[in-house]
Structures are given as C-alpha cells and as structure tokens.
C-alpha cells in the first residue's frame, strides 16, 4: 500500500435485506483518501454516502445489512497497512474505531447520551483508548473543548446536551471525535440543520484541524456549496454508484455527468433572482429503478440558470403590483417575553427572555414574506404568535382588519381554516398510526369540507397528484415515504382546507438540495394556483432570496432589516445581515482556487516542521 495513501476502498458492495427483497446500497465502488486530504462525498438521500462511511467503520449491522464484497485498506499508525474487513471486532473497537478513525454524526442530539454530561462522554472515549488516569482524561477533554472553540470549556464539561445550543452540541461531537487524535475523521452531514453562521464556524474549525494537525477528512453532504469550502476532491454518488469523481475545481468548473450538473444547478443563487429552480430531472431521465436512461433538456449548468432568470423589469413590476394592495396581515409592537425562574426569596426584579421584542410589519395578499435569522432570534416564536399558538405579552395582530388577539376560541377555530402552518419536521408532524389519506382527511372532516367520505377522498387524491404523489399513496403510512415526500404530504394537508394564509417554518431545511428545489418550485406553483399568502421562515438566506418578495432579518427578538429581498442582498445596511450573507457557502471558483492555494501552503509548512 502506497505510504501517501491513508485509506483505499476497493470494489466495495453493501446489501440490505427487507421483506425478502435485497437492495444494493453500495455497488462495487473504489476510491482512495491521501494523508492530509479532504474528500467530499455528495449525492441525494439513498445514494449510498452514509452506508459507505458505516462500512468503513464496520458498523453495518447483520443480518439486515452486510458487506458482500470488497476490501478496505487502512494505513494504521499502530497496526500498519491492514484490511479493516479482516480485523476482529475487538481490534476494531480498541485500535481503530474512535481511536484512529473517528466519526461525527449528523444529529448531535440523538448521538449524545442525554443522561451523561458532555465532559463524561468525551472522557469515556479517552479512557477507553488511552492509558491515562481520570484526572489526565479530564484535562485532555478540556483541551479538546478549547481546540474546537467551545466557550468556557470547564463549565461545558459539566453541562448536559440539552443545555447547549445546536452549534455547541456539534462542537462537542467534534471534540469527542478528536479526543484520541484520529488520523481520519468522517463527518456525516455535520452542518445540515445549522444556521449559516454556526455552519461557517464549524467548517472553519474543521479546516483549522486539517491545516494544523494534518487530519484527513471524508466529508459527507448533499450541499455542494459546503463541499467547495472544505474538499480537495469530490466524489458524486447516485443510487449506490460513483458517477463522477474529480478535483473540486474541475467538478465545479466543468462537471461531466448530467446528475452532477443537476446538483450544481438546483442550488438557489444569491447573485441573481430565478423564476424556477432547475432540478436533476431537467438534466436526465431515469427508469423505475432510478437508472439514467436519457439526457434531457439542459446540456450545461449555465444554460439552466440563464433560461430561468427574472429580469430587472419583471422584478420592478412585481414590486409595484405588490405594494398597491391593502395588507392582509398587520403586526404592531408584538412582544413575547418569557420569565426567567428566580429563587423564591430573591428580591431582584423579575428578568425575562425577550424572544420577540416590539416587532411591527405587514404582509400583502399573495406575497411570500421571508423571515430569516439565527436559531434563537425569535423567528419560530413570531410565527406561532401570528397563529395564536402562543399568546403574546403585548402588541396587536390584525388579519383582514380583524384583531386576532380579541377573538374568542370559537372564532379562532374557524380562523384556523384560513391560516395554516407547515412545520419543520414532516415526520413528527404526521401521526405514524394514520395513513396519509386519513391524515389529510382529518382537518377536512373537522371543517366540513366535502359532502361525504368519497368526495373527500377524490379531493385528497387530486391534491396528492398536485404535489407529485398519486392515488397509490393514499393508504400508505408516513414511514413508507422519503423526507421530501413527507414534506409534500404536509403541504397537501395544509392545502386541504383551502387556506388563505400559510406559515412555513423551516420546511425545507433538512431536505436534499435537489428535493429542496422541487419543493420550493412546488410552493411557488401552488401559491399561483390557490392564491394564498405565505410567511416562509428559514435560516437559509439563499432559499429566501429565491422564494420571498420581501424579507425580515431578525436578531435577538428584534427586526434588523425589513425590505425587498433584492435590495437587502444588494446593499445590506445592518452588520448582522452582512455577516449572515458572508457566511453562506457560495461554491464560487475564485473561492475554490483561494482555498486550494491555502491548503497547499499549510501542507508544505507541516512537511517542513515534521
């Protein structure tokens, strides 16, 4: 095995068996990772990205899943060149897994044990693999927390996972992975659900670890903008196959495969406004098994983008048409303060967390108003206040001239028919015991829509077809659908009562970029057909740029900026907004070239030192 190669995967095949049906999740793939190199693996859900990483870690569970063929060679600092598939379980546990190859999982809250402090969980990894005392393990845990820039490491050492923010929990996961100084770090979607500023901080930490310590990375994601920031080479996976692999510059500058072109084109853009987002299906046609059978419509990414641009005149006409209307929603001085619990005998004045603090704005009929900001800025709280799912501390909310806050429960229930919400997590929004047909029918029965069950069923099937599903899905349960399909089901359920106003709360944040493009296009099409008004809550500013007519930027419960999306992106007045825009991974060629030069310089410096 070449001494410059850290990991070499040869002809790897992984199969899963369910209901006596065998599915090949990974199909005879081969690739290498050099020492000090970062390789990005991209593709949609089900492409085989995570299964590949689990196979390397020997975490594929029998009998449902098994590695049927292949070799995984690893240049171990302690064992030398070894085939990981030939090691015993004890060797993998004691020598390799967590010690020389570590993994950062996608969701830190489900990966961290809620009954142990963060310090205990990191110390456990150190004590398991390193011959050190408990005091030394504690010291190393604090040093590792400091390495990943966690504030007040000694305090966080004694905190439980639920006491930390999403970005802090992700840093704890990185610290746990780094605790034993691994030579290879596998990061599986570590920034997918994070704010752009927190994501930027995490990516900066990972880049610093590679440049300072020479750690190799396998970075798994569906976000090509993130890949451009962190990777030297890129491997594109589709249906268990590697369809393209190349230097990151070549992938972004001249992608060869239709699937890669589709992934690049369907990312929302910041530099111009698009009417419709291109999707993977615009570049290729597939059969029922998902195999490409025909190259379609667009031949290049540039062609796909240029044919979907909204002109300056069209943008100005849209602005004028919008502001000529009378607002459908008016919010005045809205506040929501949560009291902080204090000691019983304390004489200090009551303190509050000001989740929403003196917020005022209006929404025009047919408008999509974007609501953006970091986690904890008050976006979701504001959305729930508008629907009176939370009661405000003070302020006024007028919907079509009526004061919502003065309505009685009976009137509010009738208003729920007109004002709907689509939540962030579609799986937790659907009852796992109800078929999706019954889940959509439930609100229709409540509000008396349709004369009988058969008529309601026909209406539901019509809705399912509008969201690219069909009658065959009516009697299926939520677990039988992908994340993108479940989100479409939630959209169909919201539309089933013919609402005039819909709030979408982070409803595309966890979707693949290709599925996200389909859902965003769908929302625009349905808005035109059903004539509803929309508030779209997101931490992704590129999504808001594509979808929203106007946008509100929130920070610490207050409005930082409010105006037309194009104007705010072109010349943000707030430093906070500038930082949000700056933090978005853009995947531009100049940035890729700059990153490549910096990494080469860092590698040369490490080589000179060692």
C-alpha positions as CSV (number, residue, x, y, z in Angstrom):
1,X,0.0,0.0,0.0
2,X,1.4,3.4,-1.0
3,X,2.6,5.3,2.1
4,X,0.9,8.5,0.9
5,X,-2.5,6.7,0.9
6,X,-4.3,6.7,4.2
7,X,-7.4,4.8,3.1
8,X,-8.1,2.7,0.0
9,X,-11.6,1.2,-0.7
10,X,-11.6,-1.5,-3.4
11,X,-14.8,-2.9,-5.1
12,X,-17.0,-2.3,-2.0
13,X,-20.6,-3.7,-2.2
14,X,-23.1,-3.4,0.6
15,X,-26.5,-5.1,0.6
16,X,-29.6,-4.8,2.8
17,X,-32.5,-7.2,3.0
18,X,-36.0,-6.2,3.9
19,X,-39.2,-8.2,3.3
20,X,-37.1,-10.8,1.5
21,X,-36.0,-8.1,-1.0
22,X,-32.3,-7.5,-1.5
23,X,-31.2,-3.9,-2.2
24,X,-27.6,-3.0,-3.1
25,X,-27.0,0.3,-1.2
26,X,-23.4,0.5,-2.4
27,X,-22.4,-1.1,-5.7
28,X,-18.7,-2.1,-6.3
29,X,-17.2,1.3,-5.6
30,X,-13.5,2.1,-5.3
31,X,-11.7,5.3,-4.1
32,X,-8.7,6.5,-2.1
33,X,-8.0,9.2,0.6
34,X,-4.5,10.5,0.8
35,X,-2.8,11.6,4.1
36,X,-3.9,15.2,4.9
37,X,-6.5,15.2,2.2
38,X,-10.2,16.1,2.4
39,X,-12.5,14.2,0.1
40,X,-16.2,15.3,-0.3
41,X,-18.9,12.8,-1.0
42,X,-22.1,14.3,-2.3
43,X,-25.4,12.9,-3.5
44,X,-29.1,12.7,-2.6
45,X,-30.5,10.6,0.3
46,X,-30.3,7.0,-0.7
47,X,-27.2,7.5,-2.8
48,X,-25.0,5.4,-0.5
49,X,-23.0,8.1,1.1
50,X,-23.6,7.3,4.8
51,X,-23.6,3.5,4.1
52,X,-20.1,3.8,2.7
53,X,-18.9,5.6,5.9
54,X,-20.6,3.0,8.1
55,X,-18.9,0.2,6.1
56,X,-15.5,1.8,6.7
57,X,-16.3,2.0,10.4
58,X,-17.6,-1.6,10.4
59,X,-21.0,-0.5,11.7
60,X,-23.1,-2.3,9.1
61,X,-25.5,-4.5,11.2
62,X,-26.2,-8.1,10.4
63,X,-28.4,-9.8,9.3
64,X,-30.3,-6.9,7.7
65,X,-27.2,-5.4,6.2
66,X,-23.9,-6.9,5.1
67,X,-20.8,-6.2,3.1
68,X,-20.9,-8.8,0.4
69,X,-17.6,-8.0,-1.4
70,X,-14.6,-5.6,-1.4
71,X,-11.6,-4.6,0.6
72,X,-11.0,-1.5,2.9
73,X,-7.2,-0.9,3.4
74,X,-6.1,1.5,6.1
75,X,-2.6,2.7,6.9
76,X,-2.9,2.4,10.6
77,X,-0.2,4.2,12.7
78,X,-0.2,1.2,15.1
79,X,-1.1,-1.9,13.1
80,X,0.4,-0.9,9.7
81,X,-1.4,-1.5,6.4
82,X,-4.5,-3.6,7.3
83,X,-7.7,-4.6,5.6
84,X,-10.4,-3.4,8.0
85,X,-12.8,-6.1,6.9
86,X,-10.3,-8.8,8.2
87,X,-9.8,-7.3,11.7
88,X,-11.6,-8.8,14.7
89,X,-14.4,-6.9,16.4
90,X,-12.1,-6.3,19.4
91,X,-9.3,-4.9,17.2
92,X,-11.8,-2.5,15.6
93,X,-13.1,-1.4,19.0
94,X,-9.8,-1.0,20.7
95,X,-7.4,0.1,18.0
96,X,-9.3,1.6,15.1
97,X,-12.8,2.9,15.8
98,X,-12.8,6.1,17.8
99,X,-9.1,6.0,18.1
100,X,-7.6,6.2,14.6
101,X,-10.8,6.6,12.6
102,X,-13.5,8.8,14.2
103,X,-16.9,9.8,13.0
104,X,-19.1,12.9,13.5
105,X,-22.7,12.1,13.1
106,X,-25.4,14.2,11.5
107,X,-27.7,14.9,14.5
108,X,-25.7,15.6,17.7
109,X,-28.8,15.5,20.0
110,X,-29.5,11.9,19.1
111,X,-25.8,11.0,19.1
112,X,-25.1,12.3,22.6
113,X,-26.3,10.5,25.7
114,X,-28.8,12.8,27.4
115,X,-28.2,11.3,30.9
116,X,-24.4,12.0,30.9
117,X,-22.6,15.3,31.0
118,X,-20.7,16.3,27.9
119,X,-17.4,16.0,29.8
120,X,-18.2,12.4,30.9
121,X,-18.9,11.4,27.3
122,X,-15.6,12.8,25.9
123,X,-13.6,11.4,28.9
124,X,-15.2,8.0,28.3
125,X,-13.6,7.9,24.8
126,X,-10.2,9.0,26.1
127,X,-10.2,6.4,29.0
128,X,-11.3,3.6,26.6
129,X,-8.5,4.2,24.1
130,X,-5.7,5.9,26.1
131,X,-3.8,4.5,29.0
132,X,-4.3,7.6,31.2
133,X,-5.8,8.5,34.6
134,X,-9.2,10.0,35.1
135,X,-7.6,13.4,36.0
136,X,-5.5,13.3,32.8
137,X,-8.6,12.4,30.8
138,X,-10.4,15.4,32.3
139,X,-7.5,17.7,31.4
140,X,-7.5,16.3,27.8
141,X,-11.2,16.8,27.5
142,X,-10.9,20.5,28.5
143,X,-8.0,20.9,26.0
144,X,-10.1,19.3,23.2
145,X,-13.1,21.6,24.0
146,X,-10.8,24.5,23.8
147,X,-9.4,23.2,20.4
148,X,-12.9,23.3,18.9
149,X,-13.5,26.8,20.4
150,X,-16.2,25.9,22.9
151,X,-16.7,28.9,25.3
152,X,-15.8,28.2,29.0
153,X,-14.7,24.6,28.5
154,X,-14.6,23.8,32.2
155,X,-18.2,24.9,32.6
156,X,-19.4,23.0,29.5
157,X,-17.6,19.9,30.8
158,X,-20.3,19.7,33.4
159,X,-23.3,20.6,31.2
160,X,-25.8,18.1,29.8
161,X,-26.5,18.1,26.0
162,X,-29.9,19.7,26.3
163,X,-28.3,22.7,28.0
164,X,-26.3,23.6,24.9
165,X,-27.2,25.2,21.6
166,X,-27.1,23.2,18.3
167,X,-23.8,24.6,17.3
168,X,-22.3,23.9,20.8
169,X,-23.6,20.3,20.7
170,X,-22.0,19.8,17.3
171,X,-18.7,21.1,18.6
172,X,-18.9,18.6,21.5
173,X,-19.4,15.8,18.9
174,X,-16.3,17.1,17.0
175,X,-14.4,17.2,20.3
176,X,-15.4,13.6,21.1
177,X,-14.2,12.5,17.7
178,X,-10.9,14.3,18.1
179,X,-10.3,13.2,21.7
180,X,-7.9,10.4,20.7
181,X,-6.2,12.3,17.9
182,X,-7.5,10.3,14.9
183,X,-5.8,10.4,11.6
184,X,-9.1,10.1,9.6
185,X,-12.2,11.9,10.5
186,X,-15.5,11.0,8.8
187,X,-18.1,13.9,9.0
188,X,-21.6,12.7,8.0
189,X,-23.7,15.8,7.3
190,X,-22.3,17.7,10.4
191,X,-23.8,21.1,9.4
192,X,-27.0,20.3,7.6
193,X,-29.5,21.8,10.1
194,X,-27.2,24.5,11.5
195,X,-27.5,28.3,10.9
196,X,-25.2,29.6,8.2
197,X,-23.0,31.5,10.8
198,X,-22.7,28.4,13.1
199,X,-22.1,26.3,10.0
200,X,-19.3,28.7,8.9
201,X,-17.7,28.4,12.4
202,X,-17.8,24.6,12.3
203,X,-16.3,24.5,8.8
204,X,-13.6,26.9,10.0
205,X,-12.8,24.6,12.9
206,X,-12.5,21.5,10.7
207,X,-10.3,23.4,8.2
208,X,-8.1,24.5,11.1
209,X,-7.7,21.0,12.4
210,X,-6.6,19.8,9.0
211,X,-4.1,22.6,8.4
212,X,-2.6,22.4,11.9
213,X,-2.6,18.7,12.6
214,X,-2.8,17.1,9.2
215,X,-6.1,15.2,9.9
216,X,-7.7,13.6,6.8
217,X,-11.4,14.1,6.2
218,X,-14.2,12.3,4.5
219,X,-16.9,14.9,4.4
220,X,-20.4,13.6,3.5
221,X,-23.0,16.2,2.5
222,X,-25.7,17.0,-0.1
223,X,-24.7,20.7,-0.1
224,X,-22.2,21.4,-2.9
225,X,-21.5,24.9,-1.5
226,X,-20.1,23.3,1.7
227,X,-18.1,20.8,-0.4
228,X,-16.5,23.7,-2.2
229,X,-15.3,25.1,1.1
230,X,-13.7,22.0,2.6
231,X,-12.8,19.5,-0.1
232,X,-9.7,18.8,-2.3
233,X,-11.5,16.2,-4.3
234,X,-15.2,15.4,-4.8
235,X,-16.9,12.1,-5.3
236,X,-20.5,12.2,-6.6
237,X,-22.7,9.2,-5.7
238,X,-26.1,8.2,-7.2
239,X,-28.1,5.0,-6.4
240,X,-25.0,3.3,-4.8
241,X,-22.6,4.1,-7.7
242,X,-19.9,6.7,-8.0
243,X,-20.9,8.6,-11.1
244,X,-18.2,11.2,-11.1
245,X,-15.0,11.9,-9.1
246,X,-12.5,14.7,-9.7
247,X,-10.7,17.6,-8.3
248,X,-13.1,20.1,-6.7
249,X,-12.1,22.8,-9.2
250,X,-13.0,20.5,-12.2
251,X,-16.3,19.4,-10.6
252,X,-17.5,23.0,-10.3
253,X,-15.9,24.4,-13.4
254,X,-16.7,21.6,-15.9
255,X,-19.0,18.8,-14.5
256,X,-19.2,15.8,-16.9
257,X,-22.2,13.9,-15.7
258,X,-25.9,15.1,-16.1
259,X,-26.5,14.2,-12.4
260,X,-23.6,16.4,-11.2
261,X,-24.8,19.2,-13.4
262,X,-28.3,18.9,-11.9
263,X,-27.0,19.1,-8.3
264,X,-25.0,22.2,-9.1
265,X,-27.8,23.9,-10.9
266,X,-30.6,23.4,-8.4
267,X,-28.8,25.4,-5.6
268,X,-30.6,28.7,-5.0
269,X,-28.4,31.6,-6.1
270,X,-27.5,34.8,-4.3
271,X,-26.2,36.8,-7.4
272,X,-29.5,36.8,-9.3
273,X,-33.2,36.1,-9.0
274,X,-34.6,33.0,-10.6
275,X,-38.2,32.2,-11.7
276,X,-37.8,28.5,-11.4
277,X,-35.1,26.4,-9.8
278,X,-33.6,23.7,-12.2
279,X,-33.8,20.2,-10.9
280,X,-32.0,17.0,-11.5
281,X,-34.9,15.8,-13.7
282,X,-34.2,18.7,-16.1
283,X,-30.8,17.1,-16.9
284,X,-31.6,13.4,-17.0
285,X,-34.5,10.9,-17.2
286,X,-34.5,7.8,-15.1
287,X,-36.3,4.5,-15.2
288,X,-38.3,3.0,-12.3
289,X,-35.1,1.7,-10.7
290,X,-33.5,5.2,-10.8
291,X,-31.1,4.3,-13.6
292,X,-30.4,7.1,-16.1
293,X,-31.8,6.3,-19.5
294,X,-31.8,9.7,-21.3
295,X,-30.0,13.0,-21.1
296,X,-32.7,15.7,-21.1
297,X,-33.5,19.4,-21.6
298,X,-30.3,21.2,-20.4
299,X,-26.8,20.4,-21.5
300,X,-25.0,22.8,-19.1
301,X,-25.4,24.4,-15.7
302,X,-25.1,27.9,-17.3
303,X,-27.9,27.2,-19.8
304,X,-30.2,26.0,-17.0
305,X,-29.6,29.2,-15.0
306,X,-29.8,31.7,-17.8
307,X,-33.1,30.4,-19.1
308,X,-34.7,30.8,-15.6
309,X,-33.6,34.4,-14.8
310,X,-36.1,37.0,-13.7
311,X,-35.3,40.3,-15.5
312,X,-34.9,43.7,-13.7
313,X,-38.1,44.9,-15.3
314,X,-40.0,41.9,-14.1
315,X,-38.7,42.4,-10.6
316,X,-39.8,46.1,-10.6
317,X,-43.2,45.2,-11.9
318,X,-43.7,42.7,-9.2
319,X,-42.7,45.2,-6.5
320,X,-45.2,47.8,-7.8
321,X,-48.0,45.3,-8.1
322,X,-47.4,44.1,-4.6
323,X,-47.4,47.4,-2.8
324,X,-50.5,48.7,-4.5
325,X,-52.6,46.2,-2.5
326,X,-54.0,46.6,1.0
327,X,-52.1,44.4,3.6
328,X,-53.8,41.2,4.6
329,X,-51.8,41.0,7.9
330,X,-50.7,43.9,10.1
331,X,-48.5,43.3,13.2
332,X,-47.9,46.1,15.6
333,X,-45.5,46.3,18.5
334,X,-45.7,42.5,19.1
335,X,-43.8,41.2,22.2
336,X,-43.3,37.8,23.8
337,X,-41.3,37.7,27.0
338,X,-40.6,34.5,28.9
339,X,-39.9,35.0,32.6
340,X,-36.7,33.6,34.0
341,X,-37.2,31.5,37.1
342,X,-35.5,33.0,40.1
343,X,-35.0,31.9,43.8
344,X,-38.2,32.0,45.9
345,X,-36.8,34.6,48.4
346,X,-34.9,36.7,45.8
347,X,-35.7,40.4,45.9
348,X,-34.2,41.1,42.5
349,X,-36.7,42.3,39.8
350,X,-38.1,39.7,37.5
351,X,-35.9,39.1,34.5
352,X,-37.2,38.0,31.0
353,X,-36.0,36.4,27.8
354,X,-37.3,38.7,25.1
355,X,-38.0,36.2,22.4
356,X,-40.0,38.7,20.3
357,X,-39.4,42.3,21.2
358,X,-41.5,45.2,19.7
359,X,-41.9,43.7,16.2
360,X,-44.0,45.5,13.6
361,X,-44.6,44.7,9.9
362,X,-47.3,44.0,7.3
363,X,-47.9,41.3,4.7
364,X,-49.6,41.9,1.3
365,X,-52.1,39.5,-0.3
366,X,-50.3,36.9,-2.5
367,X,-46.9,37.8,-1.0
368,X,-44.2,35.5,0.2
369,X,-42.5,37.2,3.2
370,X,-39.2,35.7,4.2
371,X,-38.3,35.6,7.9
372,X,-34.6,34.9,8.5
373,X,-32.0,34.8,11.3
374,X,-30.0,32.5,13.5
375,X,-31.5,30.0,15.9
376,X,-32.9,31.8,18.9
377,X,-33.6,35.0,17.1
378,X,-37.4,34.7,17.5
379,X,-38.5,33.5,14.0
380,X,-40.5,30.5,15.1
381,X,-41.9,32.3,18.1
382,X,-43.2,35.1,15.9
383,X,-44.8,32.6,13.5
384,X,-46.6,30.9,16.4
385,X,-47.8,34.2,17.8
386,X,-49.4,35.2,14.5
387,X,-51.4,31.9,14.6
388,X,-52.1,32.3,18.3
389,X,-50.4,29.0,19.1
390,X,-48.7,31.2,21.7
391,X,-50.3,34.2,23.5
392,X,-48.3,37.4,23.2
393,X,-47.1,39.6,26.1
394,X,-48.3,42.7,24.3
395,X,-49.0,44.1,20.8
396,X,-51.6,43.7,18.1
397,X,-52.2,41.3,15.2
398,X,-54.8,42.3,12.6
399,X,-55.8,39.7,9.9
400,X,-58.1,41.2,7.2
401,X,-58.9,44.1,9.5
402,X,-59.9,41.9,12.5
403,X,-58.0,41.9,15.8
404,X,-56.9,38.2,16.2
405,X,-56.0,38.7,19.8
406,X,-59.6,39.7,20.7
407,X,-61.2,36.7,19.1
408,X,-62.9,34.1,21.2
409,X,-62.0,30.4,20.9
410,X,-64.8,29.5,18.6
411,X,-63.9,32.3,16.2
412,X,-60.3,31.4,16.4
413,X,-61.1,27.8,15.5
414,X,-62.9,29.0,12.3
415,X,-59.9,31.2,11.5
416,X,-57.6,28.1,11.7
417,X,-59.2,27.0,8.5
418,X,-57.8,30.1,6.8
419,X,-54.4,30.2,8.5
420,X,-52.3,27.0,8.4
421,X,-48.7,26.1,9.3
422,X,-46.2,23.6,7.7
423,X,-43.7,22.6,10.4
424,X,-40.0,21.9,10.0
425,X,-40.0,18.1,10.7
426,X,-42.7,16.4,8.5
427,X,-42.2,13.0,10.2
428,X,-43.1,14.3,13.7
429,X,-46.0,16.3,12.2
430,X,-47.7,13.2,10.9
431,X,-49.4,10.6,13.1
432,X,-47.5,7.3,12.5
433,X,-50.6,5.3,13.1
434,X,-52.7,7.1,10.4
435,X,-52.3,6.5,6.7
436,X,-51.6,9.7,4.8
437,X,-55.0,9.7,3.3
438,X,-56.6,9.7,6.7
439,X,-54.1,12.3,8.0
440,X,-55.2,14.7,5.2
441,X,-58.9,13.9,5.6
442,X,-58.9,14.7,9.4
443,X,-58.9,18.5,9.0
444,X,-61.3,18.3,6.1
445,X,-63.8,16.4,8.3
446,X,-63.3,18.9,11.2
447,X,-64.1,21.9,8.9
448,X,-66.9,20.1,7.0
449,X,-65.1,20.2,3.6
450,X,-66.7,17.7,1.1
451,X,-70.2,16.3,1.3
452,X,-69.1,12.7,2.1
453,X,-66.1,10.5,2.5
454,X,-65.8,9.5,-1.1
455,X,-65.9,13.2,-2.3
456,X,-63.2,14.0,0.3
457,X,-61.1,11.0,-0.9
458,X,-61.3,12.3,-4.5
459,X,-60.3,15.8,-3.4
460,X,-57.3,14.3,-1.5
461,X,-56.2,12.2,-4.5
462,X,-56.3,15.4,-6.6
463,X,-54.2,17.2,-4.0
464,X,-51.7,14.3,-3.9
465,X,-51.3,14.5,-7.7
466,X,-50.7,18.2,-7.4
467,X,-47.7,17.6,-5.0
468,X,-46.3,14.9,-7.3
469,X,-47.7,11.9,-5.5
470,X,-50.7,9.7,-6.5
471,X,-53.7,7.6,-5.5
472,X,-51.5,4.6,-4.8
473,X,-50.0,6.5,-1.9
474,X,-53.4,7.1,-0.2
475,X,-53.3,4.1,2.1
476,X,-49.6,4.2,2.9
477,X,-48.1,5.2,6.3
478,X,-45.6,8.1,6.9
479,X,-42.6,5.7,7.5
480,X,-43.0,4.4,3.9
481,X,-42.1,7.8,2.4
482,X,-38.8,9.7,2.0
483,X,-38.3,13.1,3.7
484,X,-39.2,15.0,0.6
485,X,-42.3,13.0,0.0
486,X,-43.4,13.5,3.7
487,X,-42.9,17.3,3.3
488,X,-45.2,17.2,0.2
489,X,-47.8,15.3,2.2
490,X,-47.7,18.1,4.9
491,X,-48.1,20.7,2.1
492,X,-51.1,18.8,0.8
493,X,-52.6,18.5,4.3
494,X,-52.3,22.3,4.8
495,X,-53.9,23.0,1.4
496,X,-56.8,20.5,2.0
497,X,-58.8,23.2,3.9
498,X,-58.2,25.9,1.2
499,X,-56.3,28.3,3.5
500,X,-55.6,31.9,2.5
501,X,-52.5,32.2,4.7
502,X,-49.7,29.7,5.3
503,X,-46.7,29.9,7.5
504,X,-43.8,27.5,6.5
505,X,-41.5,27.0,9.4
506,X,-38.1,25.7,8.2
507,X,-40.0,23.4,5.9
508,X,-37.0,22.6,3.6
509,X,-34.0,22.9,5.9
510,X,-33.3,19.2,6.2
511,X,-34.0,18.2,2.6
512,X,-31.5,17.3,-0.1
513,X,-30.7,20.2,-2.3
514,X,-32.4,18.5,-5.3
515,X,-35.6,17.7,-3.3
516,X,-35.5,21.2,-1.8
517,X,-35.6,22.7,-5.3
518,X,-38.6,20.6,-6.2
519,X,-40.5,21.6,-3.0
520,X,-39.6,25.3,-3.5
521,X,-40.9,25.2,-7.1
522,X,-44.0,23.4,-5.9
523,X,-44.7,26.0,-3.3
524,X,-44.5,28.8,-5.9
525,X,-46.7,26.9,-8.3
526,X,-49.3,26.1,-5.6
527,X,-49.3,29.7,-4.5
528,X,-50.2,30.8,-8.0
529,X,-53.0,28.2,-8.3
530,X,-54.5,28.5,-4.8
531,X,-53.8,32.3,-4.3
532,X,-52.6,32.0,-0.7
533,X,-50.2,34.4,1.2
534,X,-47.1,32.9,2.7
535,X,-44.6,33.6,5.5
536,X,-41.5,31.5,4.9
537,X,-39.3,31.0,8.0
538,X,-35.7,29.9,7.3
539,X,-32.1,30.2,8.3
540,X,-31.0,29.7,4.7
541,X,-30.7,33.1,3.0
542,X,-30.3,31.7,-0.5
543,X,-33.7,30.0,-0.1
544,X,-35.3,33.2,1.0
545,X,-33.7,35.1,-1.9
546,X,-35.3,32.7,-4.4
547,X,-38.7,32.4,-2.7
548,X,-39.5,35.7,-1.0
549,X,-40.8,39.1,-2.3
550,X,-39.7,40.9,0.9
551,X,-37.8,39.7,3.9
552,X,-37.3,40.4,7.6
553,X,-34.0,39.8,9.2
554,X,-34.4,39.1,12.9
555,X,-31.7,39.2,15.7
556,X,-32.4,38.7,19.4
557,X,-36.1,39.2,19.1
558,X,-35.9,42.4,17.1
559,X,-36.1,43.3,13.4
560,X,-32.6,44.2,12.0
561,X,-33.8,44.9,8.4
562,X,-37.1,44.8,6.5
563,X,-37.5,45.3,2.8
564,X,-37.4,43.8,-0.7
565,X,-35.1,40.7,-0.9
566,X,-33.1,42.0,-3.9
567,X,-32.5,45.4,-2.1
568,X,-31.3,43.8,1.1
569,X,-29.0,41.3,-0.7
570,X,-27.6,44.1,-2.9
571,X,-26.8,46.5,-0.1
572,X,-27.5,45.3,3.4
573,X,-27.4,48.1,5.9
574,X,-27.0,46.0,9.1
575,X,-23.7,44.5,10.0
576,X,-25.6,41.4,11.3
577,X,-27.1,40.9,7.8
578,X,-23.8,41.4,6.1
579,X,-22.3,38.7,8.3
580,X,-25.2,36.3,7.5
581,X,-24.7,36.8,3.8
582,X,-20.9,36.5,4.1
583,X,-21.3,33.1,5.9
584,X,-23.2,31.4,3.1
585,X,-21.0,28.8,1.2
586,X,-21.3,30.0,-2.4
587,X,-19.1,27.5,-4.2
588,X,-17.6,30.2,-6.4
589,X,-14.5,29.3,-8.5
590,X,-12.4,32.1,-7.1
591,X,-13.1,30.9,-3.5
592,X,-12.2,27.3,-4.5
593,X,-8.9,28.4,-6.1
594,X,-8.1,30.5,-2.9
595,X,-8.8,27.6,-0.6
596,X,-6.7,25.2,-2.7
597,X,-3.7,27.6,-2.5
598,X,-4.1,28.0,1.2
599,X,-4.2,24.2,1.8
600,X,-1.1,23.6,-0.3
601,X,0.8,26.2,1.8
602,X,-0.4,24.7,5.0
603,X,0.7,21.2,3.8
604,X,4.1,22.5,2.9
605,X,4.5,24.1,6.3
606,X,3.5,20.8,8.1
607,X,6.0,18.9,6.0
608,X,8.8,21.3,6.8
609,X,8.0,21.1,10.5
610,X,7.8,17.3,10.7
